[in-house]
Amino acid sequence: MSTIAITITDCEGETRPIADAMIGITLMEVSKQNGVAGVMGNCGGGAACGTCHVYIDADWLDRLPGPDSIELDMLEILEDTRRDNSRLGCQIRLTEELEGLTVTVAPPSDY
């Protein structure tokens, strides 16, 4: 399977380049595979827990498909850490077009 390179800054501020993120899996899955601090994915990718909340680098916001209503509902619950560039990593499936994607893991929410 093909791979792309992405960069994730974890919730502790450590920047992790990942050179072999598999196309077709989600950002949450690749984060968990690589032990990225702050990404737990407790709901398994159902957009139901917010434990894969990330901030998308501004250069990438327009390159991603927008969130659906289920993701938006979950992001609403994360009001204490939500920003304009917030997304759930479980809802971002890696494609060739995301080569070089840069994200930062959001701090844990109080919800």
MOQUI-V538794 format. One record per residue. N is the residue number from 1. RES is the residue in three letters. NEAR is the number of other C-alpha atoms within 8 Angstrom. Layout:
N_RES_NEAR ; N_RES_NEAR
This chain:
1_MET_4 ; 2_SER_5 ; 3_THR_10 ; 4_ILE_14 ; 5_ALA_12 ; 6_ILE_13 ; 7_THR_12 ; 8_ILE_13 ; 9_THR_12 ; 10_ASP_14 ; 11_CYS_11 ; 12_GLU_7 ; 13_GLY_6 ; 14_GLU_7 ; 15_THR_8 ; 16_ARG_9 ; 17_PRO_8 ; 18_ILE_9 ; 19_ALA_8 ; 20_ASP_7 ; 21_ALA_11 ; 22_MET_11 ; 23_ILE_12 ; 24_GLY_7 ; 25_ILE_9 ; 26_THR_12 ; 27_LEU_12 ; 28_MET_14 ; 29_GLU_10 ; 30_VAL_11 ; 31_SER_10 ; 32_LYS_11 ; 33_GLN_7 ; 34_ASN_6 ; 35_GLY_6 ; 36_VAL_11 ; 37_ALA_7 ; 38_GLY_13 ; 39_VAL_12 ; 40_MET_7 ; 41_GLY_14 ; 42_ASN_7 ; 43_CYS_8 ; 44_GLY_6 ; 45_GLY_10 ; 46_GLY_7 ; 47_ALA_12 ; 48_ALA_7 ; 49_CYS_10 ; 50_GLY_11 ; 51_THR_10 ; 52_CYS_14 ; 53_HIS_12 ; 54_VAL_12 ; 55_TYR_12 ; 56_ILE_12 ; 57_ASP_11 ; 58_ALA_6 ; 59_ASP_5 ; 60_TRP_10 ; 61_LEU_9 ; 62_ASP_6 ; 63_ARG_6 ; 64_LEU_7 ; 65_PRO_5 ; 66_GLY_4 ; 67_PRO_9 ; 68_ASP_6 ; 69_SER_6 ; 70_ILE_8 ; 71_GLU_12 ; 72_LEU_9 ; 73_ASP_8 ; 74_MET_12 ; 75_LEU_13 ; 76_GLU_8 ; 77_ILE_7 ; 78_LEU_12 ; 79_GLU_7 ; 80_ASP_7 ; 81_THR_9 ; 82_ARG_9 ; 83_ARG_6 ; 84_ASP_4 ; 85_ASN_9 ; 86_SER_11 ; 87_ARG_12 ; 88_LEU_14 ; 89_GLY_11 ; 90_CYS_15 ; 91_GLN_12 ; 92_ILE_10 ; 93_ARG_10 ; 94_LEU_12 ; 95_THR_9 ; 96_GLU_8 ; 97_GLU_4 ; 98_LEU_10 ; 99_GLU_9 ; 100_GLY_8 ; 101_LEU_10 ; 102_THR_10 ; 103_VAL_11 ; 104_THR_12 ; 105_VAL_14 ; 106_ALA_11 ; 107_PRO_7 ; 108_PRO_7 ; 109_SER_7 ; 110_ASP_5 ; 111_TYR_5
